[in-house]
Amino acid sequence: MTLLAHNLKAIRKKLNHTQKTLARQLDVGFRTYVRYEAGERDAPLRVLVKMSKFGGVSLEQLLTET
């Protein structure tokens, strides 16, 4: 699992969202979001920006070890 994947999962759990509901919030497909969390695919910048706003975290926090 990549650092980004780990951080996405941790933030999602902190927000008490399922992968399905968070995918909807980020305007991406469910399977696409699952791949982001599994580290199989890198999330594009537009998704990272939405996640940082929705999760109340900075882009730096998403991309670095916390």
N, C-alpha and C positions, 0 to 999 in steps of 0.2 A: 504494500500500500504506500502510495506517495504521501508526502507531507501535505500537499493540497487536499488529497482524498481524505486523509485523517482529519484535517481541519474542517472540511465540509461536513463530515459525519458528526463531529463533535458539536459544531454549531447547530446543526439540524436537531440533534438530540436535546441540546440546551433549550431550543425553541419549542420543544415538544411537538415536532411535526413528523409525519411519515415521509418517506421518499416521494410518495405520490402527491401529497399536498404541497410539498416544497417544490417539486417539479412544476406544478401548476403555477405557483407564485413566481417562479423564475421564468415562466413561459418557455419551458423546454419539455420534451417528451419524457415520460417516466423512464423508459429504458436508457435514454441518453443520460439522465441524471444518475441512474444506478451505475452507469459506466464511469461517470465522474467520481463517484464515491469509491468505486472499486479500483480507481487508478488506471483504468483501461483507456481512458480518454481524457485529454486536458480540456477544461472548461474555457470557452472563449472569454475575452475581456468583458464583453457586455453582460455575461452571466455572472462573472465575478463582481462586477460593479453592483448588479442587482442584489446579489447575496450579501455584499457588505452593507448596503443600505437596509435591506430587510432584517439582517441579523444584528445590526448595530455594531459592526466591527469594521476596522479599516482594511484596505486591501493588503497592507503590510501584515496584519494579523492573519489574514487568510493564507498568505504565502510563506510565512516564516513559522518557526517552531515556537510554540507558546508554553 
